[in-house]
Amino acid sequence: MSTITVRTNAEIEAALAALTADGSTRSQAVRTALLGAARARIRKQVEAESRALASDPDDLAEARAVQAGMEALRFDRPLEVVMGLDS
């Protein structure tokens, strides 16, 4: 584990005060804030990728094809229908 040194200003000190008001140490508050920031960034990246895929016609076509294939395997349908023996 390494150590990080951070220069603070009034805004950072106020934020640290708010984050340590529950008794957390400054180190705990900084670790929690870093993890939260990383999760938020990853979430934002995943959301952007999801929006891009949702507007990609090729990806949508493939998703629909997979969904149609999965629909054919539904367990709540009679076995004859799933096996194609309903003719």
C-alpha positions in Angstrom: 0.0 0.0 0.0 1.3 3.4 -0.8 0.8 6.8 0.7 -0.6 9.9 -1.1 0.0 13.4 -0.1 -2.7 15.9 -1.0 -2.6 19.7 -0.7 -5.9 21.0 0.5 -7.7 24.3 0.3 -10.7 25.7 2.1 -13.1 23.8 -0.2 -11.3 20.5 0.4 -11.1 21.0 4.1 -14.9 21.7 4.2 -15.5 18.6 2.2 -13.3 16.6 4.6 -15.1 18.0 7.6 -18.4 16.9 6.1 -17.1 13.4 5.3 -15.6 13.0 8.7 -18.5 14.3 10.7 -19.6 10.7 11.3 -16.4 9.8 13.0 -14.6 8.6 9.9 -10.9 9.4 9.7 -9.6 11.7 7.0 -7.9 8.6 5.4 -11.2 6.7 5.4 -13.0 9.7 4.0 -10.5 10.1 1.2 -10.6 6.3 0.4 -14.4 6.3 0.3 -14.4 9.4 -1.9 -11.9 7.9 -4.3 -13.8 4.7 -4.6 -17.1 6.6 -5.2 -15.5 8.8 -7.9 -14.1 5.7 -9.6 -17.5 3.9 -9.5 -19.2 7.1 -10.8 -16.7 7.3 -13.7 -17.2 3.6 -14.6 -21.0 4.0 -14.4 -20.8 7.0 -16.8 -18.6 5.1 -19.2 -21.0 2.1 -19.2 -24.0 4.3 -19.7 -22.3 6.0 -22.7 -21.4 2.6 -24.1 -25.0 1.4 -23.6 -26.4 4.5 -25.4 -24.0 3.9 -28.3 -25.0 0.2 -28.6 -28.7 1.1 -28.3 -28.4 3.3 -31.4 -26.2 0.8 -33.4 -28.5 -0.9 -36.0 -26.2 -3.9 -36.4 -26.1 -4.5 -32.6 -29.9 -4.1 -32.3 -30.4 -6.6 -35.1 -28.2 -9.1 -33.4 -29.9 -8.6 -30.1 -33.3 -9.1 -31.7 -32.1 -12.3 -33.4 -30.8 -13.6 -30.0 -34.0 -12.6 -28.3 -36.0 -14.5 -31.0 -33.9 -17.6 -30.5 -34.3 -17.4 -26.8 -38.1 -17.0 -27.2 -38.1 -20.3 -29.0 -36.6 -22.0 -26.0 -39.1 -20.7 -23.4 -40.1 -23.4 -20.9 -43.6 -22.2 -20.5 -44.5 -23.3 -24.0 -45.7 -26.9 -24.8 -42.8 -29.3 -25.6 -44.5 -30.0 -29.0 -44.2 -26.4 -30.0 -40.6 -26.1 -28.8 -39.6 -29.3 -30.7 -41.6 -28.3 -33.8 -43.9 -31.2 -33.5 -47.1 -29.2 -33.3 -47.9 -29.5 -37.0 
